[in-house]
Amino acid sequence: MLQSKFKSYDELPLFLNARTVAQVLGISQAGAYELLHQEGFPVLKIGSRLVVPKEKFLSWIESRTGGNTL
């Protein structure tokens, strides 16, 4: 598993790209792109860019972990 460079959620940017999602979750960038294209994942398309609002990402994590975030 890849190690995240972020030590807390406060360090995350307001909008996450695929690389940042991959770093936070400890997955490959290809895995992050698959996630960004999944139904129900909180992605925002701006032109050809896919970004994830930080707060929506944290809510998505909480909904899948029963609210047990760091």
All heavy atoms as TSV, in Angstrom:
chain	resi	resn	atom	element	x	y	z
A	1	MET	N	N	0.847	-1.179	0.000
A	1	MET	CA	C	0.000	0.000	0.000
A	1	MET	C	C	0.890	1.239	0.000
A	1	MET	O	O	1.894	1.296	0.691
A	1	MET	CB	C	-0.921	-0.002	1.216
A	1	MET	CG	C	-1.798	1.224	1.290
A	1	MET	SD	S	-2.803	1.342	2.777
A	1	MET	CE	C	-4.107	0.224	2.364
A	2	LEU	N	N	0.503	2.236	-0.755
A	2	LEU	CA	C	1.235	3.493	-0.805
A	2	LEU	C	C	0.972	4.294	0.464
A	2	LEU	O	O	-0.091	4.202	1.052
A	2	LEU	CB	C	0.787	4.308	-2.022
A	2	LEU	CG	C	0.955	3.639	-3.374
A	2	LEU	CD1	C	0.328	4.496	-4.460
A	2	LEU	CD2	C	2.409	3.389	-3.665
A	3	GLN	N	N	1.956	5.065	0.895
A	3	GLN	CA	C	1.822	5.879	2.103
A	3	GLN	C	C	1.361	7.287	1.726
A	3	GLN	O	O	1.870	7.897	0.799
A	3	GLN	CB	C	3.161	5.953	2.817
A	3	GLN	CG	C	3.116	6.796	4.051
A	3	GLN	CD	C	3.436	6.015	5.287
A	3	GLN	OE1	O	3.850	4.884	5.196
A	3	GLN	NE2	N	3.246	6.600	6.424
A	4	SER	N	N	0.412	7.801	2.473
A	4	SER	CA	C	-0.085	9.152	2.231
A	4	SER	C	C	0.917	10.176	2.748
A	4	SER	O	O	1.523	9.987	3.798
A	4	SER	CB	C	-1.425	9.361	2.935
A	4	SER	OG	O	-1.849	10.700	2.790
A	5	LYS	N	N	1.088	11.274	2.019
A	5	LYS	CA	C	1.962	12.345	2.490
A	5	LYS	C	C	1.212	13.294	3.419
A	5	LYS	O	O	1.806	14.139	4.054
A	5	LYS	CB	C	2.562	13.107	1.317
A	5	LYS	CG	C	1.587	13.969	0.553
A	5	LYS	CD	C	2.282	14.766	-0.530
A	5	LYS	CE	C	1.323	15.758	-1.150
A	5	LYS	NZ	N	1.969	16.650	-2.076
A	6	PHE	N	N	-0.104	13.148	3.498
A	6	PHE	CA	C	-0.932	14.007	4.340
A	6	PHE	C	C	-1.070	13.398	5.730
A	6	PHE	O	O	-1.318	12.214	5.876
A	6	PHE	CB	C	-2.316	14.193	3.710
A	6	PHE	CG	C	-2.254	14.791	2.330
A	6	PHE	CD1	C	-2.417	13.994	1.214
A	6	PHE	CD2	C	-2.017	16.142	2.152
A	6	PHE	CE1	C	-2.353	14.530	-0.059
A	6	PHE	CE2	C	-1.943	16.693	0.880
A	6	PHE	CZ	C	-2.114	15.884	-0.224
A	7	LYS	N	N	-0.903	14.223	6.739
A	7	LYS	CA	C	-0.990	13.747	8.125
A	7	LYS	C	C	-2.361	14.011	8.739
A	7	LYS	O	O	-2.714	13.421	9.743
A	7	LYS	CB	C	0.088	14.399	8.982
A	7	LYS	CG	C	1.496	14.126	8.473
A	7	LYS	CD	C	1.807	12.654	8.471
A	7	LYS	CE	C	3.198	12.407	7.924
A	7	LYS	NZ	N	3.410	11.065	7.450
A	8	SER	N	N	-3.131	14.934	8.134
A	8	SER	CA	C	-4.486	15.206	8.616
A	8	SER	C	C	-5.332	15.703	7.450
A	8	SER	O	O	-4.806	16.152	6.429
A	8	SER	CB	C	-4.480	16.236	9.740
A	8	SER	OG	O	-4.301	17.538	9.222
A	9	TYR	N	N	-6.635	15.644	7.628
A	9	TYR	CA	C	-7.551	16.112	6.590
A	9	TYR	C	C	-7.431	17.619	6.375
A	9	TYR	O	O	-7.726	18.114	5.300
A	9	TYR	CB	C	-8.986	15.748	6.932
A	9	TYR	CG	C	-9.264	14.268	6.843
A	9	TYR	CD1	C	-9.793	13.577	7.916
A	9	TYR	CD2	C	-8.996	13.563	5.684
A	9	TYR	CE1	C	-10.047	12.214	7.831
A	9	TYR	CE2	C	-9.242	12.212	5.585
A	9	TYR	CZ	C	-9.769	11.542	6.666
A	9	TYR	OH	O	-10.014	10.206	6.576
A	10	ASP	N	N	-6.983	18.342	7.382
A	10	ASP	CA	C	-6.829	19.791	7.256
A	10	ASP	C	C	-5.787	20.170	6.210
A	10	ASP	O	O	-5.824	21.262	5.667
A	10	ASP	CB	C	-6.446	20.411	8.603
A	10	ASP	CG	C	-7.546	20.279	9.627
A	10	ASP	OD1	O	-8.729	20.203	9.235
A	10	ASP	OD2	O	-7.225	20.243	10.835
A	11	GLU	N	N	-4.848	19.272	5.931
A	11	GLU	CA	C	-3.789	19.545	4.964
A	11	GLU	C	C	-4.244	19.376	3.511
A	11	GLU	O	O	-3.536	19.781	2.597
A	11	GLU	CB	C	-2.600	18.615	5.207
A	11	GLU	CG	C	-1.913	18.837	6.536
A	11	GLU	CD	C	-0.776	17.862	6.771
A	11	GLU	OE1	O	-0.437	17.087	5.856
A	11	GLU	OE2	O	-0.229	17.869	7.875
A	12	LEU	N	N	-5.411	18.788	3.309
A	12	LEU	CA	C	-5.886	18.550	1.944
A	12	LEU	C	C	-6.297	19.849	1.268
A	12	LEU	O	O	-6.822	20.754	1.916
A	12	LEU	CB	C	-7.090	17.599	1.967
A	12	LEU	CG	C	-6.839	16.183	2.438
A	12	LEU	CD1	C	-8.163	15.427	2.515
A	12	LEU	CD2	C	-5.885	15.471	1.518
A	13	PRO	N	N	-6.099	19.937	-0.048
A	13	PRO	CA	C	-6.581	21.117	-0.782
A	13	PRO	C	C	-8.104	21.106	-0.853
A	13	PRO	O	O	-8.744	20.072	-0.597
A	13	PRO	CB	C	-5.961	20.947	-2.171
A	13	PRO	CG	C	-5.678	19.493	-2.302
A	13	PRO	CD	C	-5.412	18.985	-0.916
A	14	LEU	N	N	-8.711	22.234	-1.218
A	14	LEU	CA	C	-10.175	22.324	-1.311
A	14	LEU	C	C	-10.742	21.375	-2.361
A	14	LEU	O	O	-11.835	20.840	-2.202
A	14	LEU	CB	C	-10.609	23.752	-1.631
A	14	LEU	CG	C	-10.421	24.766	-0.517
A	14	LEU	CD1	C	-10.824	26.161	-0.998
A	14	LEU	CD2	C	-11.233	24.381	0.704
A	15	PHE	N	N	-10.007	21.168	-3.449
A	15	PHE	CA	C	-10.420	20.249	-4.512
A	15	PHE	C	C	-9.304	19.254	-4.757
A	15	PHE	O	O	-8.146	19.646	-4.894
A	15	PHE	CB	C	-10.749	21.009	-5.804
A	15	PHE	CG	C	-11.961	21.876	-5.677
A	15	PHE	CD1	C	-11.856	23.201	-5.308
A	15	PHE	CD2	C	-13.226	21.344	-5.907
A	15	PHE	CE1	C	-12.976	23.999	-5.170
A	15	PHE	CE2	C	-14.362	22.132	-5.773
A	15	PHE	CZ	C	-14.236	23.459	-5.407
A	16	LEU	N	N	-9.659	17.978	-4.808
A	16	LEU	CA	C	-8.676	16.923	-4.996
A	16	LEU	C	C	-8.731	16.413	-6.428
A	16	LEU	O	O	-9.822	16.219	-6.969
A	16	LEU	CB	C	-8.968	15.756	-4.053
A	16	LEU	CG	C	-8.764	15.967	-2.560
A	16	LEU	CD1	C	-9.798	16.889	-1.968
A	16	LEU	CD2	C	-8.799	14.642	-1.847
A	17	ASN	N	N	-7.576	16.178	-7.021
A	17	ASN	CA	C	-7.530	15.540	-8.335
A	17	ASN	C	C	-7.253	14.049	-8.136
A	17	ASN	O	O	-7.138	13.575	-6.999
A	17	ASN	CB	C	-6.486	16.215	-9.235
A	17	ASN	CG	C	-5.084	16.165	-8.653
A	17	ASN	OD1	O	-4.784	15.374	-7.771
A	17	ASN	ND2	N	-4.220	17.027	-9.149
A	18	ALA	N	N	-7.133	13.311	-9.210
A	18	ALA	CA	C	-6.947	11.856	-9.116
A	18	ALA	C	C	-5.666	11.517	-8.357
A	18	ALA	O	O	-5.641	10.577	-7.562
A	18	ALA	CB	C	-6.930	11.237	-10.502
A	19	ARG	N	N	-4.611	12.281	-8.587
A	19	ARG	CA	C	-3.342	12.005	-7.905
A	19	ARG	C	C	-3.492	12.159	-6.395
A	19	ARG	O	O	-3.029	11.320	-5.617
A	19	ARG	CB	C	-2.243	12.927	-8.423
A	19	ARG	CG	C	-0.932	12.736	-7.661
A	19	ARG	CD	C	0.139	13.678	-8.136
A	19	ARG	NE	N	0.589	13.208	-9.436
A	19	ARG	CZ	C	1.273	13.939	-10.276
A	19	ARG	NH1	N	1.572	15.186	-9.980
A	19	ARG	NH2	N	1.672	13.455	-11.432
A	20	THR	N	N	-4.177	13.217	-5.968
A	20	THR	CA	C	-4.361	13.461	-4.539
A	20	THR	C	C	-5.267	12.405	-3.915
A	20	THR	O	O	-4.994	11.912	-2.822
A	20	THR	CB	C	-4.931	14.868	-4.292
A	20	THR	OG1	O	-4.108	15.821	-4.968
A	20	THR	CG2	C	-4.964	15.199	-2.828
A	21	VAL	N	N	-6.336	12.034	-4.604
A	21	VAL	CA	C	-7.222	10.966	-4.113
A	21	VAL	C	C	-6.412	9.682	-3.930
A	21	VAL	O	O	-6.532	9.001	-2.911
A	21	VAL	CB	C	-8.413	10.746	-5.071
A	21	VAL	CG1	C	-9.182	9.481	-4.710
A	21	VAL	CG2	C	-9.350	11.948	-5.047
A	22	ALA	N	N	-5.566	9.375	-4.892
A	22	ALA	CA	C	-4.733	8.176	-4.810
A	22	ALA	C	C	-3.795	8.245	-3.605
A	22	ALA	O	O	-3.651	7.267	-2.866
A	22	ALA	CB	C	-3.933	8.002	-6.102
A	23	GLN	N	N	-3.175	9.398	-3.392
A	23	GLN	CA	C	-2.256	9.559	-2.263
A	23	GLN	C	C	-2.969	9.400	-0.933
A	23	GLN	O	O	-2.469	8.748	-0.022
A	23	GLN	CB	C	-1.576	10.924	-2.323
A	23	GLN	CG	C	-0.584	11.057	-3.446
A	23	GLN	CD	C	-0.058	12.479	-3.594
A	23	GLN	OE1	O	-0.676	13.443	-3.138
A	23	GLN	NE2	N	1.075	12.612	-4.249
A	24	VAL	N	N	-4.150	9.989	-0.810
A	24	VAL	CA	C	-4.897	9.928	0.453
A	24	VAL	C	C	-5.349	8.502	0.759
A	24	VAL	O	O	-5.247	8.029	1.889
A	24	VAL	CB	C	-6.111	10.882	0.413
A	24	VAL	CG1	C	-7.018	10.665	1.615
A	24	VAL	CG2	C	-5.648	12.325	0.344
A	25	LEU	N	N	-5.845	7.810	-0.268
A	25	LEU	CA	C	-6.381	6.463	-0.060
A	25	LEU	C	C	-5.318	5.376	-0.123
A	25	LEU	O	O	-5.597	4.221	0.194
A	25	LEU	CB	C	-7.475	6.178	-1.097
A	25	LEU	CG	C	-8.719	7.070	-1.010
A	25	LEU	CD1	C	-9.694	6.707	-2.120
A	25	LEU	CD2	C	-9.378	6.945	0.357
A	26	GLY	N	N	-4.115	5.732	-0.553
A	26	GLY	CA	C	-3.041	4.735	-0.649
A	26	GLY	C	C	-3.274	3.756	-1.779
A	26	GLY	O	O	-2.985	2.563	-1.639
A	27	ILE	N	N	-3.824	4.251	-2.887
A	27	ILE	CA	C	-4.081	3.404	-4.053
A	27	ILE	C	C	-3.332	3.981	-5.253
A	27	ILE	O	O	-2.775	5.080	-5.185
A	27	ILE	CB	C	-5.591	3.298	-4.373
A	27	ILE	CG1	C	-6.187	4.688	-4.688
A	27	ILE	CG2	C	-6.341	2.651	-3.205
A	27	ILE	CD1	C	-7.648	4.661	-5.125
A	28	SER	N	N	-3.328	3.247	-6.343
A	28	SER	CA	C	-2.667	3.737	-7.546
A	28	SER	C	C	-3.487	4.864	-8.169
A	28	SER	O	O	-4.680	5.008	-7.902
A	28	SER	CB	C	-2.507	2.608	-8.561
A	28	SER	OG	O	-3.769	2.234	-9.081
A	29	GLN	N	N	-2.838	5.622	-9.028
A	29	GLN	CA	C	-3.541	6.701	-9.717
A	29	GLN	C	C	-4.592	6.125	-10.660
A	29	GLN	O	O	-5.673	6.688	-10.807
A	29	GLN	CB	C	-2.544	7.581	-10.475
A	29	GLN	CG	C	-3.130	8.905	-10.889
A	29	GLN	CD	C	-2.071	9.896	-11.318
A	29	GLN	OE1	O	-0.917	9.811	-10.909
A	29	GLN	NE2	N	-2.458	10.838	-12.140
A	30	ALA	N	N	-4.303	4.971	-11.263
A	30	ALA	CA	C	-5.290	4.312	-12.124
A	30	ALA	C	C	-6.515	3.906	-11.309
A	30	ALA	O	O	-7.654	4.044	-11.753
A	30	ALA	CB	C	-4.671	3.100	-12.808
A	31	GLY	N	N	-6.289	3.427	-10.088
A	31	GLY	CA	C	-7.387	3.071	-9.202
A	31	GLY	C	C	-8.220	4.284	-8.824
A	31	GLY	O	O	-9.444	4.211	-8.719
A	32	ALA	N	N	-7.553	5.420	-8.648
A	32	ALA	CA	C	-8.266	6.655	-8.325
A	32	ALA	C	C	-9.137	7.091	-9.500
A	32	ALA	O	O	-10.273	7.522	-9.303
A	32	ALA	CB	C	-7.274	7.755	-7.960
A	33	TYR	N	N	-8.615	6.962	-10.727
A	33	TYR	CA	C	-9.423	7.326	-11.897
A	33	TYR	C	C	-10.651	6.421	-12.005
A	33	TYR	O	O	-11.736	6.881	-12.342
A	33	TYR	CB	C	-8.598	7.249	-13.181
A	33	TYR	CG	C	-7.827	8.509	-13.453
A	33	TYR	CD1	C	-6.444	8.532	-13.348
A	33	TYR	CD2	C	-8.471	9.696	-13.802
A	33	TYR	CE1	C	-5.722	9.688	-13.588
A	33	TYR	CE2	C	-7.768	10.855	-14.042
A	33	TYR	CZ	C	-6.390	10.846	-13.936
A	33	TYR	OH	O	-5.688	11.999	-14.168
A	34	GLU	N	N	-10.487	5.141	-11.693
A	34	GLU	CA	C	-11.641	4.234	-11.703
A	34	GLU	C	C	-12.674	4.709	-10.687
A	34	GLU	O	O	-13.875	4.714	-10.965
A	34	GLU	CB	C	-11.204	2.812	-11.368
A	34	GLU	CG	C	-10.494	2.109	-12.493
A	34	GLU	CD	C	-10.136	0.676	-12.134
A	34	GLU	OE1	O	-10.853	0.052	-11.320
A	34	GLU	OE2	O	-9.132	0.187	-12.675
A	35	LEU	N	N	-12.207	5.109	-9.522
A	35	LEU	CA	C	-13.100	5.593	-8.472
A	35	LEU	C	C	-13.824	6.863	-8.913
A	35	LEU	O	O	-15.030	7.009	-8.691
A	35	LEU	CB	C	-12.281	5.852	-7.215
A	35	LEU	CG	C	-13.011	6.088	-5.906
A	35	LEU	CD1	C	-13.945	4.946	-5.577
A	35	LEU	CD2	C	-12.009	6.290	-4.791
A	36	LEU	N	N	-13.111	7.779	-9.560
A	36	LEU	CA	C	-13.713	9.034	-10.014
A	36	LEU	C	C	-14.800	8.804	-11.056
A	36	LEU	O	O	-15.664	9.647	-11.233
A	36	LEU	CB	C	-12.647	9.969	-10.581
A	36	LEU	CG	C	-12.046	10.983	-9.602
A	36	LEU	CD1	C	-11.300	10.326	-8.474
A	36	LEU	CD2	C	-11.150	11.954	-10.334
A	37	HIS	N	N	-14.776	7.662	-11.714
A	37	HIS	CA	C	-15.791	7.357	-12.719
A	37	HIS	C	C	-16.912	6.462	-12.175
A	37	HIS	O	O	-17.830	6.111	-12.907
A	37	HIS	CB	C	-15.151	6.707	-13.944
A	37	HIS	CG	C	-14.366	7.679	-14.764
A	37	HIS	ND1	N	-13.015	7.882	-14.587
A	37	HIS	CD2	C	-14.739	8.535	-15.734
A	37	HIS	CE1	C	-12.597	8.803	-15.432
A	37	HIS	NE2	N	-13.627	9.231	-16.141
A	38	GLN	N	N	-16.835	6.102	-10.891
A	38	GLN	CA	C	-17.862	5.256	-10.280
A	38	GLN	C	C	-19.117	6.057	-9.963
A	38	GLN	O	O	-19.034	7.212	-9.509
A	38	GLN	CB	C	-17.339	4.656	-8.966
A	38	GLN	CG	C	-16.889	3.263	-9.074
A	38	GLN	CD	C	-16.548	2.688	-7.698
A	38	GLN	OE1	O	-16.908	3.233	-6.654
A	38	GLN	NE2	N	-15.845	1.593	-7.715
A	39	GLU	N	N	-20.242	5.424	-10.172
A	39	GLU	CA	C	-21.534	6.022	-9.805
A	39	GLU	C	C	-21.550	6.296	-8.310
A	39	GLU	O	O	-21.156	5.462	-7.505
A	39	GLU	CB	C	-22.653	5.043	-10.162
A	39	GLU	CG	C	-24.018	5.507	-9.782
A	39	GLU	CD	C	-24.784	6.068	-10.962
A	39	GLU	OE1	O	-24.418	5.764	-12.100
A	39	GLU	OE2	O	-25.743	6.795	-10.712
A	40	GLY	N	N	-21.976	7.483	-7.931
A	40	GLY	CA	C	-22.098	7.817	-6.520
A	40	GLY	C	C	-20.869	8.466	-5.914
A	40	GLY	O	O	-20.929	8.953	-4.780
A	41	PHE	N	N	-19.738	8.469	-6.626
A	41	PHE	CA	C	-18.548	9.139	-6.100
A	41	PHE	C	C	-18.705	10.637	-6.353
A	41	PHE	O	O	-19.099	11.047	-7.449
A	41	PHE	CB	C	-17.278	8.598	-6.761
A	41	PHE	CG	C	-16.027	9.043	-6.069
A	41	PHE	CD1	C	-15.649	8.470	-4.872
A	41	PHE	CD2	C	-15.254	10.048	-6.605
A	41	PHE	CE1	C	-14.496	8.890	-4.217
A	41	PHE	CE2	C	-14.104	10.474	-5.959
A	41	PHE	CZ	C	-13.720	9.893	-4.766
A	42	PRO	N	N	-18.388	11.481	-5.373
A	42	PRO	CA	C	-18.677	12.918	-5.472
A	42	PRO	C	C	-17.690	13.699	-6.355
A	42	PRO	O	O	-16.910	14.505	-5.882
A	42	PRO	CB	C	-18.589	13.379	-4.018
A	42	PRO	CG	C	-17.585	12.468	-3.412
A	42	PRO	CD	C	-17.833	11.129	-4.075
A	43	VAL	N	N	-17.734	13.435	-7.633
A	43	VAL	CA	C	-16.815	14.080	-8.565
A	43	VAL	C	C	-17.498	15.254	-9.265
A	43	VAL	O	O	-18.702	15.243	-9.491
A	43	VAL	CB	C	-16.272	13.060	-9.597
A	43	VAL	CG1	C	-17.361	12.587	-10.513
A	43	VAL	CG2	C	-15.114	13.627	-10.380
A	44	LEU	N	N	-16.715	16.264	-9.550
A	44	LEU	CA	C	-17.191	17.448	-10.253
A	44	LEU	C	C	-16.374	17.579	-11.527
A	44	LEU	O	O	-15.142	17.551	-11.478
A	44	LEU	CB	C	-16.983	18.676	-9.360
A	44	LEU	CG	C	-17.333	20.048	-9.901
A	44	LEU	CD1	C	-18.826	20.122	-10.216
A	44	LEU	CD2	C	-16.954	21.109	-8.889
A	45	LYS	N	N	-17.061	17.669	-12.664
A	45	LYS	CA	C	-16.358	17.792	-13.938
A	45	LYS	C	C	-16.314	19.266	-14.327
A	45	LYS	O	O	-17.345	19.924	-14.445
A	45	LYS	CB	C	-17.057	16.973	-15.019
A	45	LYS	CG	C	-16.278	16.924	-16.300
A	45	LYS	CD	C	-16.858	15.939	-17.277
A	45	LYS	CE	C	-15.966	15.911	-18.508
A	45	LYS	NZ	N	-16.432	14.964	-19.493
A	46	ILE	N	N	-15.109	19.770	-14.499
A	46	ILE	CA	C	-14.905	21.151	-14.917
A	46	ILE	C	C	-14.130	21.087	-16.229
A	46	ILE	O	O	-12.930	20.812	-16.235
A	46	ILE	CB	C	-14.121	21.959	-13.864
A	46	ILE	CG1	C	-14.863	21.939	-12.537
A	46	ILE	CG2	C	-13.876	23.378	-14.358
A	46	ILE	CD1	C	-14.126	22.581	-11.397
A	47	GLY	N	N	-14.844	21.291	-17.332
A	47	GLY	CA	C	-14.234	21.088	-18.648
A	47	GLY	C	C	-13.874	19.624	-18.788
A	47	GLY	O	O	-14.719	18.750	-18.635
A	48	SER	N	N	-12.607	19.346	-18.987
A	48	SER	CA	C	-12.170	17.952	-19.085
A	48	SER	C	C	-11.555	17.462	-17.775
A	48	SER	O	O	-11.167	16.297	-17.667
A	48	SER	CB	C	-11.159	17.796	-20.214
A	48	SER	OG	O	-10.014	18.585	-19.945
A	49	ARG	N	N	-11.485	18.339	-16.763
A	49	ARG	CA	C	-10.891	17.962	-15.476
A	49	ARG	C	C	-11.926	17.328	-14.560
A	49	ARG	O	O	-13.074	17.755	-14.515
A	49	ARG	CB	C	-10.342	19.188	-14.753
A	49	ARG	CG	C	-9.040	19.689	-15.309
A	49	ARG	CD	C	-8.422	20.719	-14.404
A	49	ARG	NE	N	-7.909	20.073	-13.195
A	49	ARG	CZ	C	-7.781	20.692	-12.034
A	49	ARG	NH1	N	-8.136	21.939	-11.892
A	49	ARG	NH2	N	-7.291	20.047	-10.995
A	50	LEU	N	N	-11.484	16.349	-13.808
A	50	LEU	CA	C	-12.308	15.742	-12.770
A	50	LEU	C	C	-11.695	16.104	-11.425
A	50	LEU	O	O	-10.524	15.822	-11.173
A	50	LEU	CB	C	-12.347	14.217	-12.924
A	50	LEU	CG	C	-12.967	13.681	-14.202
A	50	LEU	CD1	C	-12.813	12.163	-14.263
A	50	LEU	CD2	C	-14.423	14.064	-14.299
A	51	VAL	N	N	-12.487	16.741	-10.578
A	51	VAL	CA	C	-12.019	17.113	-9.245
A	51	VAL	C	C	-13.061	16.686	-8.221
A	51	VAL	O	O	-14.232	16.506	-8.543
A	51	VAL	CB	C	-11.734	18.625	-9.122
A	51	VAL	CG1	C	-10.587	19.039	-10.025
A	51	VAL	CG2	C	-12.966	19.456	-9.416
A	52	VAL	N	N	-12.609	16.547	-6.999
A	52	VAL	CA	C	-13.488	16.128	-5.910
A	52	VAL	C	C	-13.426	17.196	-4.819
A	52	VAL	O	O	-12.345	17.465	-4.283
A	52	VAL	CB	C	-13.045	14.765	-5.340
A	52	VAL	CG1	C	-13.983	14.310	-4.235
A	52	VAL	CG2	C	-12.945	13.727	-6.436
A	53	PRO	N	N	-14.560	17.810	-4.485
A	53	PRO	CA	C	-14.554	18.774	-3.376
A	53	PRO	C	C	-14.150	18.078	-2.074
A	53	PRO	O	O	-14.640	16.980	-1.761
A	53	PRO	CB	C	-16.004	19.256	-3.309
A	53	PRO	CG	C	-16.573	18.960	-4.658
A	53	PRO	CD	C	-15.870	17.718	-5.120
A	54	LYS	N	N	-13.254	18.679	-1.340
A	54	LYS	CA	C	-12.709	18.094	-0.108
A	54	LYS	C	C	-13.810	17.629	0.846
A	54	LYS	O	O	-13.776	16.504	1.344
A	54	LYS	CB	C	-11.819	19.133	0.581
A	54	LYS	CG	C	-11.312	18.746	1.938
A	54	LYS	CD	C	-10.500	19.893	2.508
A	54	LYS	CE	C	-10.086	19.676	3.928
A	54	LYS	NZ	N	-9.234	20.767	4.418
A	55	GLU	N	N	-14.784	18.487	1.124
A	55	GLU	CA	C	-15.838	18.146	2.092
A	55	GLU	C	C	-16.687	16.964	1.612
A	55	GLU	O	O	-17.080	16.110	2.408
A	55	GLU	CB	C	-16.704	19.364	2.394
A	55	GLU	CG	C	-15.948	20.496	3.070
A	55	GLU	CD	C	-15.261	20.086	4.368
A	55	GLU	OE1	O	-15.848	19.301	5.142
A	55	GLU	OE2	O	-14.125	20.538	4.593
A	56	LYS	N	N	-16.974	16.905	0.310
A	56	LYS	CA	C	-17.747	15.787	-0.240
A	56	LYS	C	C	-16.943	14.496	-0.155
A	56	LYS	O	O	-17.489	13.422	0.109
A	56	LYS	CB	C	-18.154	16.057	-1.688
A	56	LYS	CG	C	-19.056	17.245	-1.856
A	56	LYS	CD	C	-20.437	16.926	-1.372
A	56	LYS	CE	C	-21.372	18.091	-1.650
A	56	LYS	NZ	N	-22.706	17.846	-1.182
A	57	PHE	N	N	-15.635	14.589	-0.380
A	57	PHE	CA	C	-14.754	13.430	-0.282
A	57	PHE	C	C	-14.748	12.892	1.146
A	57	PHE	O	O	-14.882	11.683	1.367
A	57	PHE	CB	C	-13.343	13.833	-0.723
A	57	PHE	CG	C	-12.330	12.729	-0.655
A	57	PHE	CD1	C	-12.427	11.623	-1.494
A	57	PHE	CD2	C	-11.271	12.805	0.217
A	57	PHE	CE1	C	-11.486	10.610	-1.440
A	57	PHE	CE2	C	-10.317	11.797	0.269
A	57	PHE	CZ	C	-10.428	10.704	-0.560
A	58	LEU	N	N	-14.630	13.783	2.116
A	58	LEU	CA	C	-14.630	13.358	3.518
A	58	LEU	C	C	-15.967	12.733	3.899
A	58	LEU	O	O	-16.007	11.724	4.618
A	58	LEU	CB	C	-14.304	14.543	4.427
A	58	LEU	CG	C	-12.922	15.169	4.227
A	58	LEU	CD1	C	-12.730	16.361	5.155
A	58	LEU	CD2	C	-11.823	14.146	4.411
A	59	SER	N	N	-17.064	13.298	3.409
A	59	SER	CA	C	-18.384	12.720	3.665
A	59	SER	C	C	-18.509	11.340	3.041
A	59	SER	O	O	-19.086	10.427	3.632
A	59	SER	CB	C	-19.485	13.630	3.121
A	59	SER	OG	O	-19.510	14.843	3.800
A	60	TRP	N	N	-17.964	11.183	1.836
A	60	TRP	CA	C	-17.996	9.887	1.145
A	60	TRP	C	C	-17.239	8.843	1.962
A	60	TRP	O	O	-17.713	7.722	2.139
A	60	TRP	CB	C	-17.383	10.033	-0.253
A	60	TRP	CG	C	-17.355	8.778	-1.037
A	60	TRP	CD1	C	-18.359	8.269	-1.798
A	60	TRP	CD2	C	-16.264	7.857	-1.155
A	60	TRP	NE1	N	-17.959	7.089	-2.387
A	60	TRP	CE2	C	-16.678	6.815	-2.007
A	60	TRP	CE3	C	-14.977	7.821	-0.625
A	60	TRP	CZ2	C	-15.852	5.746	-2.329
A	60	TRP	CZ3	C	-14.159	6.756	-0.938
A	60	TRP	CH2	C	-14.603	5.738	-1.787
A	61	ILE	N	N	-16.084	9.216	2.488
A	61	ILE	CA	C	-15.294	8.297	3.323
A	61	ILE	C	C	-16.079	7.938	4.578
A	61	ILE	O	O	-16.190	6.749	4.937
A	61	ILE	CB	C	-13.940	8.915	3.695
A	61	ILE	CG1	C	-13.042	8.995	2.457
A	61	ILE	CG2	C	-13.245	8.098	4.784
A	61	ILE	CD1	C	-11.759	9.758	2.685
A	62	GLU	N	N	-16.644	8.929	5.249
A	62	GLU	CA	C	-17.394	8.682	6.482
A	62	GLU	C	C	-18.583	7.762	6.245
A	62	GLU	O	O	-18.878	6.900	7.069
A	62	GLU	CB	C	-17.863	10.000	7.095
A	62	GLU	CG	C	-16.762	10.768	7.748
A	62	GLU	CD	C	-17.240	12.064	8.393
A	62	GLU	OE1	O	-18.455	12.191	8.651
A	62	GLU	OE2	O	-16.389	12.914	8.625
A	63	SER	N	N	-19.249	7.927	5.108
A	63	SER	CA	C	-20.425	7.090	4.819
A	63	SER	C	C	-20.045	5.629	4.600
A	63	SER	O	O	-20.873	4.747	4.737
A	63	SER	CB	C	-21.192	7.630	3.620
A	63	SER	OG	O	-20.477	7.402	2.413
A	64	ARG	N	N	-18.795	5.386	4.252
A	64	ARG	CA	C	-18.349	4.022	4.006
A	64	ARG	C	C	-17.585	3.399	5.152
A	64	ARG	O	O	-17.265	2.235	5.139
A	64	ARG	CB	C	-17.498	3.977	2.734
A	64	ARG	CG	C	-18.382	3.879	1.520
A	64	ARG	CD	C	-17.864	4.647	0.350
A	64	ARG	NE	N	-18.817	4.622	-0.739
A	64	ARG	CZ	C	-19.859	5.424	-0.858
A	64	ARG	NH1	N	-20.102	6.302	0.084
A	64	ARG	NH2	N	-20.684	5.336	-1.863
A	65	THR	N	N	-17.294	4.208	6.171
A	65	THR	CA	C	-16.557	3.696	7.321
A	65	THR	C	C	-17.375	3.779	8.605
A	65	THR	O	O	-16.853	3.543	9.690
A	65	THR	CB	C	-15.246	4.477	7.524
A	65	THR	OG1	O	-15.557	5.854	7.750
A	65	THR	CG2	C	-14.310	4.327	6.350
A	66	GLY	N	N	-18.634	4.163	8.487
A	66	GLY	CA	C	-19.451	4.294	9.686
A	66	GLY	C	C	-19.091	5.509	10.503
A	66	GLY	O	O	-19.332	5.564	11.707
A	67	GLY	N	N	-18.464	6.510	9.853
A	67	GLY	CA	C	-18.111	7.740	10.554
A	67	GLY	C	C	-16.794	7.688	11.291
A	67	GLY	O	O	-16.466	8.573	12.044
A	68	ASN	N	N	-16.009	6.636	11.078
A	68	ASN	CA	C	-14.744	6.484	11.780
A	68	ASN	C	C	-13.587	7.042	10.949
A	68	ASN	O	O	-12.820	6.322	10.346
A	68	ASN	CB	C	-14.464	5.002	12.071
A	68	ASN	CG	C	-15.490	4.415	12.985
A	68	ASN	OD1	O	-15.974	5.091	13.882
A	68	ASN	ND2	N	-15.821	3.165	12.778
A	69	THR	N	N	-13.464	8.374	10.901
A	69	THR	CA	C	-12.345	8.989	10.188
A	69	THR	C	C	-11.278	9.399	11.185
A	69	THR	O	O	-11.505	9.446	12.383
A	69	THR	CB	C	-12.804	10.227	9.379
A	69	THR	OG1	O	-13.417	11.142	10.280
A	69	THR	CG2	C	-13.764	9.841	8.284
A	70	LEU	N	N	-10.094	9.710	10.679
A	70	LEU	CA	C	-8.977	10.049	11.550
A	70	LEU	C	C	-9.158	11.340	12.269
A	70	LEU	O	O	-9.625	12.280	11.987
A	70	LEU	CB	C	-7.675	10.110	10.728
A	70	LEU	CG	C	-7.291	8.807	10.071
A	70	LEU	CD1	C	-6.039	9.028	9.246
A	70	LEU	CD2	C	-7.034	7.744	11.109
